[in-house]
């Protein structure tokens, strides 16, 4: 009996196997469908690889087909690269595609500006499906931008490269503190004068670029600067950064200076943390930033000290900072003045004035609509460094707005004796729902003389700023705003951030109000 059952199992297996039909594929040069007729690879820098883009190919027939060739029209000379069925190359034969099935093709490219059409800087090719004379096609288009590239030198082999280091100082044991980067030069053999950034073509920074002591980096209006991951700009002791942006009259922001990451694809437009920071070392001096926009950094501006004089180490005018994973402006014993400064969407704080220092901000908008509830707009604190007190000498905020998605827009942290702060005609969100700060003398808005003519948003419905559109960083206030007409005109001696005059009854924040729906 046991042998009989074994015989039945073997017989069933043979019968089923004999009934199974093999797949057959017919050559096909048409009737394919595509997810896109043209694949636009977003702007890339000369000789820098693109991201990977996806094309989906559909066989909408009821027949299994074999595409004779899938190839780039320019063949092996093409600057594009394909991956088909898990294989990389530029030409493939007999690509099988089942009935009513689909196929993914991945596209990348690396090209020099010299390869692009000089009239429009476009590099183009086609993916062809069929044979050499009869085929369907999908167009490939990429805009290539030339750029100045600033990067650390390297030595050694590909298996063990050693990269150039720049010195930041010494530690407690007098050992040098270094970071991967390069010192900017007035006579670089490739870039020429690296201490004057113009608007002729973008700058792409790898590692940290350092302004040497007793040197000034001047940035012209309209300049565009792109930082790679883990990169940034360092201003040394006795060095200066001067950004000479200006008011723009078109949506192209032709006179604004923009510092951002080097990923140009639309999906990275507002992604925080793509690069490091602009770092002002202790002793840097005479730094002025006008019409500068900083986007998608870890920390927008890091100020780790001052130059020891009464002149502000950093003077900010018409400066915007958005999408920082940590802090928009992080100052440690800083000396900063700011007019028409706008900061939003920072993981911890938009402005942090820590370890004391001197600060004076007028007509600024410190918003924070980060996606978690633990962030704030402003942190002000004193402390000690090496057991030496660092008092808060002054922190003056005049005609400013502090408002965001969290309930509390202020964090005042007094640790020592000197803690001198003043808010004059400011709109402040402070929704202390649990009365946690009811007995804290620092937050007695009605009776504390540190708050003069301030408007406090104590719940989610009253004293709102009515910003135009916070997700797109549009912080113009509307006609219903509590900030409208509530500023002290004594401090309104300069135009708003859009270069509109402040006249009559002026508005809090960096913008004059407008009427919008």
C-alpha positions as CSV (number, residue, x, y, z in Angstrom):
1,X,0.0,0.0,0.0
2,X,2.8,2.4,0.9
3,X,4.4,1.8,-2.5
4,X,1.1,2.5,-4.2
5,X,0.8,6.0,-2.6
6,X,4.3,6.8,-3.6
7,X,3.4,5.8,-7.2
8,X,0.3,8.1,-7.2
9,X,2.4,11.1,-6.0
10,X,5.0,10.6,-8.7
11,X,2.3,10.1,-11.3
12,X,0.5,13.3,-10.3
13,X,3.7,15.3,-10.4
14,X,4.5,14.1,-13.9
15,X,1.0,14.9,-15.1
16,X,1.1,18.5,-13.7
17,X,4.5,19.1,-15.1
18,X,3.4,18.0,-18.5
19,X,0.5,20.4,-18.4
20,X,2.6,23.4,-17.5
21,X,3.1,25.7,-20.5
22,X,6.3,27.7,-21.0
23,X,6.2,31.5,-21.4
24,X,6.7,32.6,-25.0
25,X,7.7,36.1,-25.9
26,X,7.1,37.8,-29.2
27,X,9.4,40.5,-30.5
28,X,7.7,43.9,-30.2
29,X,8.7,47.4,-31.3
30,X,5.5,49.2,-30.5
31,X,2.4,49.6,-28.3
32,X,4.4,50.3,-25.2
33,X,3.2,53.0,-22.8
34,X,5.3,55.1,-20.5
35,X,4.8,56.9,-17.2
36,X,6.4,60.0,-18.8
37,X,7.0,61.2,-22.4
38,X,9.9,63.2,-21.2
39,X,12.1,62.6,-18.2
40,X,13.3,66.0,-16.8
41,X,16.4,65.5,-14.6
42,X,16.4,68.6,-12.4
43,X,19.3,71.0,-12.6
44,X,22.7,69.5,-11.9
45,X,26.1,71.2,-11.4
46,X,28.8,70.5,-14.0
47,X,30.5,67.2,-13.4
48,X,28.3,66.4,-10.3
49,X,26.1,63.3,-10.5
50,X,22.3,63.6,-10.6
51,X,19.8,61.9,-8.4
52,X,18.2,58.7,-9.7
53,X,15.0,59.2,-11.7
54,X,12.4,56.5,-12.5
55,X,10.6,55.7,-15.8
56,X,7.9,53.1,-15.8
57,X,7.3,51.1,-19.1
58,X,3.9,49.4,-19.6
59,X,3.0,46.4,-21.8
60,X,-0.8,46.9,-22.0
61,X,-1.3,44.0,-24.4
62,X,-2.3,40.5,-23.7
63,X,0.9,39.1,-25.2
64,X,4.3,38.5,-23.6
65,X,6.8,40.6,-25.5
66,X,10.5,40.9,-25.9
67,X,11.8,44.4,-26.7
68,X,14.6,44.0,-29.2
69,X,16.6,46.9,-27.8
70,X,16.4,49.4,-25.0
71,X,19.2,51.9,-25.7
72,X,20.3,55.5,-25.3
73,X,20.3,57.2,-28.7
74,X,23.8,58.6,-28.2
75,X,25.0,55.1,-27.3
76,X,28.2,54.7,-25.2
77,X,29.0,58.4,-25.6
78,X,25.8,59.4,-23.7
79,X,26.2,61.1,-20.4
80,X,23.1,59.3,-19.1
81,X,23.2,56.0,-17.4
82,X,20.4,53.4,-17.3
83,X,19.5,50.5,-15.0
84,X,17.2,47.9,-16.6
85,X,16.2,44.6,-15.0
86,X,18.9,45.2,-12.3
87,X,21.7,45.7,-14.9
88,X,23.5,48.9,-15.5
89,X,24.5,50.1,-19.0
90,X,23.5,52.1,-22.0
91,X,22.1,49.4,-24.3
92,X,20.2,46.3,-23.6
93,X,18.8,43.5,-25.8
94,X,15.7,41.3,-25.7
95,X,14.1,42.8,-22.6
96,X,11.2,40.5,-21.7
97,X,7.9,42.0,-20.5
98,X,4.9,39.9,-19.6
99,X,1.4,40.7,-20.8
100,X,-0.2,43.6,-18.8
101,X,3.0,44.0,-16.8
102,X,5.4,46.9,-16.3
103,X,9.1,47.5,-16.1
104,X,11.1,50.1,-14.1
105,X,14.0,51.9,-15.8
106,X,16.3,54.1,-13.6
107,X,18.0,57.0,-15.1
108,X,21.1,59.0,-13.8
109,X,23.6,61.3,-15.5
110,X,26.9,63.2,-15.0
111,X,27.9,65.8,-17.5
112,X,30.1,68.8,-17.9
113,X,28.8,72.2,-18.9
114,X,30.9,71.8,-22.1
115,X,28.5,69.0,-23.2
116,X,25.4,71.1,-22.9
117,X,23.9,73.2,-25.7
118,X,25.5,76.6,-25.3
119,X,22.3,78.4,-26.1
120,X,20.2,77.0,-23.2
121,X,22.7,74.8,-21.2
122,X,20.5,71.8,-21.8
123,X,21.9,68.3,-22.3
124,X,19.4,65.9,-24.1
125,X,19.2,62.3,-25.2
126,X,16.5,59.7,-25.8
127,X,15.7,56.2,-24.5
128,X,14.7,54.2,-27.6
129,X,12.6,51.0,-27.4
130,X,12.7,48.8,-30.5
131,X,15.4,48.5,-33.1
132,X,17.7,51.0,-34.9
133,X,15.1,52.0,-37.5
134,X,11.7,51.5,-35.8
135,X,11.4,52.4,-32.2
136,X,9.4,54.3,-29.6
137,X,11.2,56.9,-27.6
138,X,11.2,58.8,-24.3
139,X,13.1,62.1,-24.2
140,X,15.7,62.9,-21.5
141,X,16.4,66.6,-20.6
142,X,18.8,68.0,-18.0
143,X,19.8,71.6,-17.3
144,X,23.5,71.9,-16.4
145,X,24.8,74.7,-14.3
146,X,28.5,75.7,-14.2
147,X,29.8,76.6,-10.8
148,X,32.9,77.4,-8.7
149,X,33.8,74.4,-6.6
150,X,35.5,75.0,-3.3
151,X,36.7,71.8,-1.6
152,X,39.5,70.4,0.7
153,X,42.5,68.9,-1.0
154,X,43.2,65.2,-0.6
155,X,46.1,62.9,-0.7
156,X,46.7,59.1,-0.7
157,X,44.8,56.4,-2.6
158,X,41.1,55.8,-3.1
159,X,41.2,53.2,-0.4
160,X,42.6,55.6,2.1
161,X,42.3,59.2,1.3
162,X,43.4,61.9,3.7
163,X,41.6,65.2,3.4
164,X,42.8,68.7,4.2
165,X,42.1,70.0,7.7
166,X,41.5,73.5,9.0
167,X,42.2,74.6,12.5
168,X,39.5,76.0,14.8
169,X,41.6,76.5,17.9
170,X,43.0,74.3,20.7
171,X,41.3,72.2,23.4
172,X,41.9,72.3,27.2
173,X,45.1,70.3,26.7
174,X,46.4,72.6,24.1
175,X,45.8,70.1,21.3
176,X,44.6,71.5,18.0
177,X,40.9,71.2,17.1
178,X,40.4,70.6,13.4
179,X,37.7,70.0,10.8
180,X,37.7,68.9,7.2
181,X,37.8,72.0,5.0
182,X,39.9,74.5,3.2
183,X,41.1,78.1,3.7
184,X,39.8,80.6,1.2
185,X,42.5,82.2,-0.9
186,X,42.8,85.3,-3.0
187,X,44.8,83.5,-5.6
188,X,43.4,79.9,-6.0
189,X,44.9,78.3,-9.1
190,X,41.4,77.3,-10.3
191,X,38.9,79.7,-8.8
192,X,41.1,82.9,-8.6
193,X,40.0,85.2,-5.8
194,X,37.9,83.0,-3.4
195,X,37.4,86.0,-1.0
196,X,35.0,87.7,-3.4
197,X,31.9,85.7,-4.3
198,X,30.2,87.2,-7.4
199,X,26.8,86.5,-9.1
200,X,28.4,85.2,-12.3
201,X,27.9,81.6,-11.4
202,X,27.0,79.6,-8.2
203,X,29.5,78.5,-5.6
204,X,29.4,74.9,-4.3
205,X,31.2,74.2,-1.0
206,X,32.5,70.8,0.1
207,X,33.7,70.6,3.7
208,X,34.0,73.9,5.6
209,X,35.4,77.0,3.8
210,X,37.3,79.2,6.2
211,X,37.9,82.9,6.0
212,X,41.4,83.4,7.3
213,X,42.3,85.9,10.0
214,X,42.6,89.5,8.9
215,X,40.7,88.7,5.7
216,X,37.2,89.7,4.5
217,X,34.9,87.6,2.4
218,X,32.7,89.9,0.3
219,X,29.5,88.4,-1.3
220,X,27.9,90.4,-4.1
221,X,24.1,90.9,-4.6
222,X,22.5,88.0,-6.4
223,X,25.1,85.4,-5.4
224,X,24.0,81.8,-4.9
225,X,26.0,79.6,-2.6
226,X,25.3,75.8,-2.2
227,X,26.7,73.7,0.6
228,X,27.1,70.0,0.4
229,X,26.2,67.7,3.4
230,X,28.4,68.4,6.5
231,X,29.7,71.6,5.0
232,X,29.6,75.3,5.9
233,X,31.4,78.6,6.2
234,X,33.7,79.6,9.1
235,X,34.7,83.2,9.9
236,X,38.0,83.2,11.8
237,X,39.2,85.4,14.6
238,X,39.8,88.9,13.2
239,X,38.1,87.9,9.9
240,X,34.9,89.3,8.5
241,X,31.9,88.3,6.4
242,X,30.2,91.0,4.4
243,X,27.1,90.1,2.4
244,X,25.9,92.9,0.1
245,X,22.5,91.7,-1.0
246,X,19.8,94.1,-2.0
247,X,16.1,94.5,-2.5
248,X,14.8,92.4,-5.4
249,X,12.0,93.6,-7.7
250,X,11.0,90.2,-9.3
251,X,10.2,86.7,-8.1
252,X,13.6,85.6,-9.3
253,X,15.1,87.4,-6.3
254,X,17.8,88.7,-8.5
255,X,19.5,90.8,-5.8
256,X,19.0,88.5,-2.8
257,X,22.0,86.4,-1.7
258,X,20.9,82.8,-1.0
259,X,22.8,80.2,1.1
260,X,21.3,76.7,0.8
261,X,22.1,73.0,0.2
262,X,23.4,71.6,-3.1
263,X,20.4,69.3,-3.8
264,X,18.5,71.2,-6.5
265,X,15.6,68.7,-6.9
266,X,12.2,70.2,-6.0
267,X,11.6,67.6,-3.3
268,X,14.6,69.0,-1.4
269,X,13.5,72.6,-1.6
270,X,12.4,72.8,2.1
271,X,14.2,69.9,3.7
272,X,16.0,70.9,6.9
273,X,19.5,69.8,7.9
274,X,21.0,69.4,4.5
275,X,24.2,71.2,5.5
276,X,26.0,72.6,8.6
277,X,26.2,76.3,9.5
278,X,27.7,79.7,9.1
279,X,30.1,79.8,12.1
280,X,31.5,83.0,13.5
281,X,34.5,82.0,15.8
282,X,35.3,84.1,18.8
283,X,37.0,87.3,17.8
284,X,35.5,87.6,14.3
285,X,34.5,91.2,13.7
286,X,32.6,93.7,11.5
287,X,30.3,91.1,10.1
288,X,27.4,92.5,8.1
289,X,24.7,90.5,6.4
290,X,22.1,92.3,4.3
291,X,19.4,90.7,2.2
292,X,20.7,87.2,2.9
293,X,18.4,84.1,2.9
294,X,19.6,81.0,4.6
295,X,17.7,77.7,4.1
296,X,17.8,74.1,5.2
297,X,20.9,74.2,7.5
298,X,21.5,72.5,10.8
299,X,22.1,75.8,12.5
300,X,21.6,78.9,10.3
301,X,24.1,81.3,12.1
302,X,26.4,80.1,14.9
303,X,28.0,82.9,16.9
304,X,30.4,81.6,19.5
305,X,31.6,84.8,21.1
306,X,32.3,88.4,20.2
307,X,35.3,90.6,19.4
308,X,35.3,92.3,22.9
309,X,34.4,95.7,21.6
310,X,31.1,97.7,21.9
311,X,30.7,97.5,18.2
312,X,28.3,94.6,17.3
313,X,30.2,91.6,16.1
314,X,27.3,90.8,13.7
315,X,24.9,93.3,12.1
316,X,21.9,91.7,10.4
317,X,19.5,93.5,8.1
318,X,16.7,92.0,6.0
319,X,17.9,88.5,6.8
320,X,15.7,85.4,6.5
321,X,16.5,82.0,8.0
322,X,14.2,78.9,7.4
323,X,14.2,75.2,8.0
324,X,17.0,74.5,10.5
325,X,17.0,71.2,12.3
326,X,18.3,72.9,15.5
327,X,18.4,76.7,15.8
328,X,18.1,79.5,13.3
329,X,20.4,81.9,15.1
330,X,22.5,80.4,18.0
331,X,24.6,82.9,19.9
332,X,26.9,82.2,22.8
333,X,28.0,85.4,24.4
334,X,27.2,87.2,21.2
335,X,27.0,90.8,20.3
336,X,24.3,91.2,17.6
337,X,22.0,93.8,16.2
338,X,19.2,92.9,13.8
339,X,16.6,94.8,11.8
340,X,14.0,93.1,9.6
341,X,15.1,89.6,10.6
342,X,12.7,86.7,9.9
343,X,13.2,83.2,11.2
344,X,10.9,80.2,11.0
345,X,10.7,76.4,11.3
346,X,13.6,75.4,13.6
347,X,13.7,72.2,15.6
348,X,14.6,73.9,18.9
349,X,14.5,77.7,18.7
350,X,14.4,80.4,16.1
351,X,16.7,82.6,18.1
352,X,18.8,81.5,21.1
353,X,20.8,84.2,22.9
354,X,22.7,82.0,25.3
355,X,25.7,82.4,27.8
356,X,24.8,86.1,28.1
357,X,26.0,88.8,25.7
358,X,24.5,91.9,24.0
359,X,21.5,91.8,21.6
360,X,19.3,94.4,20.0
361,X,16.5,93.4,17.5
362,X,14.0,95.8,16.0
363,X,11.1,95.0,13.7
364,X,11.9,91.3,13.5
365,X,9.6,88.3,13.1
366,X,10.6,85.2,15.1
367,X,8.1,82.6,14.2
368,X,8.4,78.8,14.7
369,X,6.0,76.4,13.1
370,X,8.2,73.3,13.4
371,X,6.2,70.1,13.2
372,X,6.7,69.0,16.9
373,X,5.4,70.9,19.9
374,X,8.6,71.3,21.9
375,X,10.2,74.2,20.0
376,X,10.0,77.9,20.8
377,X,10.7,81.2,19.1
378,X,13.2,82.7,21.6
379,X,15.6,81.5,24.3
380,X,17.5,84.0,26.4
381,X,19.9,82.9,29.1
382,X,23.0,83.8,31.1
383,X,25.4,81.2,32.4
384,X,29.1,80.5,33.2
385,X,32.0,79.5,31.0
386,X,34.9,77.9,32.8
387,X,33.3,79.0,36.1
388,X,33.3,82.6,34.9
389,X,29.9,84.3,34.8
390,X,28.6,85.4,31.4
391,X,25.9,88.0,32.2
392,X,23.1,89.0,29.9
393,X,24.2,92.6,29.5
394,X,21.4,93.6,27.2
395,X,18.6,91.9,25.3
396,X,16.4,94.5,23.7
397,X,13.5,93.6,21.4
398,X,11.5,96.4,19.9
399,X,8.4,96.1,17.6
400,X,9.0,92.4,17.2
401,X,6.7,89.4,16.8
402,X,7.2,86.0,18.7
403,X,4.6,83.5,17.5
404,X,4.5,79.9,16.5
405,X,2.7,76.6,16.7
406,X,3.8,75.8,20.3
407,X,2.0,77.4,23.2
408,X,5.0,79.3,24.6
409,X,7.1,81.5,22.3
410,X,9.6,82.7,25.0
411,X,12.0,80.8,27.3
412,X,13.8,83.1,29.7
413,X,16.4,81.4,31.8
414,X,18.1,83.4,34.5
415,X,21.0,81.7,36.3
416,X,23.1,84.6,37.7
417,X,22.8,88.2,38.9
418,X,22.8,90.3,35.7
419,X,19.9,89.5,33.4
420,X,18.9,92.6,31.5
421,X,16.1,92.1,29.0
422,X,13.5,94.5,27.6
423,X,10.5,93.9,25.3
424,X,8.9,97.0,23.9
425,X,5.7,96.9,21.7
426,X,6.0,93.2,20.9
427,X,3.4,90.6,20.1
428,X,4.2,87.5,22.1
429,X,2.4,84.2,22.2
430,X,2.4,82.8,25.7
431,X,-0.5,80.4,26.3
432,X,0.3,79.1,29.8
433,X,-2.6,76.7,29.9
434,X,-1.5,75.0,33.1
435,X,-0.5,78.3,34.9
436,X,3.0,76.9,35.1
437,X,4.6,80.3,35.0
438,X,1.9,82.2,36.9
439,X,4.3,83.0,39.8
440,X,7.5,83.4,37.8
441,X,8.6,87.0,38.0
442,X,10.2,86.9,34.6
443,X,6.9,86.4,32.9
444,X,4.6,89.0,34.6
445,X,3.7,90.7,31.4
446,X,1.2,93.1,33.0
447,X,3.3,94.3,35.9
448,X,6.9,93.6,35.0
449,X,8.5,96.8,33.6
450,X,10.6,94.6,31.3
451,X,7.5,94.4,29.1
452,X,6.3,97.8,27.7
453,X,3.1,98.0,25.6
454,X,3.3,94.3,24.7
455,X,0.4,92.3,23.3
456,X,0.2,88.8,24.7
457,X,-1.6,85.9,23.0
458,X,-2.9,84.0,26.0
459,X,-5.0,81.6,24.0
460,X,-5.4,80.2,20.5
461,X,-8.0,82.7,19.3
462,X,-7.0,86.2,20.5
463,X,-4.2,88.5,19.6
464,X,-3.1,86.6,16.6
465,X,-0.6,87.8,14.0
466,X,-2.6,86.5,11.0
467,X,0.4,85.6,8.9
468,X,-0.3,85.2,5.2
469,X,1.0,81.6,4.8
470,X,3.2,80.0,7.4
471,X,4.0,76.7,5.5
472,X,5.5,78.7,2.7
473,X,7.3,81.2,5.0
474,X,5.1,84.1,4.1
475,X,5.0,86.2,7.3
476,X,3.3,89.3,6.0
477,X,0.6,90.2,8.5
478,X,-3.1,90.7,7.5
479,X,-5.5,93.5,8.2
480,X,-6.9,91.6,11.2
481,X,-3.5,91.2,12.9
482,X,-3.0,92.3,16.4
483,X,0.4,93.6,15.3
484,X,-1.2,96.0,12.8
485,X,-0.7,99.6,14.0
486,X,0.7,98.4,17.3
487,X,4.4,99.3,16.9
488,X,6.2,102.2,18.5
489,X,6.9,104.5,15.5
490,X,10.0,105.9,17.4
491,X,11.8,102.8,16.3
492,X,10.3,102.6,12.8
493,X,13.0,104.7,11.1
494,X,13.7,102.3,8.2
495,X,11.7,100.5,5.5
496,X,10.2,97.1,6.0
497,X,11.9,93.9,4.6
498,X,10.1,94.5,1.3
499,X,11.5,98.0,1.1
500,X,8.0,99.5,1.9
501,X,8.2,102.8,3.9
502,X,6.9,102.7,7.5
503,X,4.8,105.7,8.0
504,X,2.1,106.9,10.4
505,X,0.8,104.1,12.7
506,X,3.4,101.4,12.1
507,X,3.2,97.6,12.4
508,X,5.1,95.1,14.5
509,X,7.4,92.6,12.8
510,X,9.5,92.7,9.7
511,X,6.6,93.4,7.3
512,X,4.0,96.2,6.9
513,X,0.5,94.7,6.8
514,X,-1.3,94.1,3.6
515,X,-5.0,93.2,2.8
516,X,-5.3,89.6,1.6
517,X,-8.0,87.0,1.6
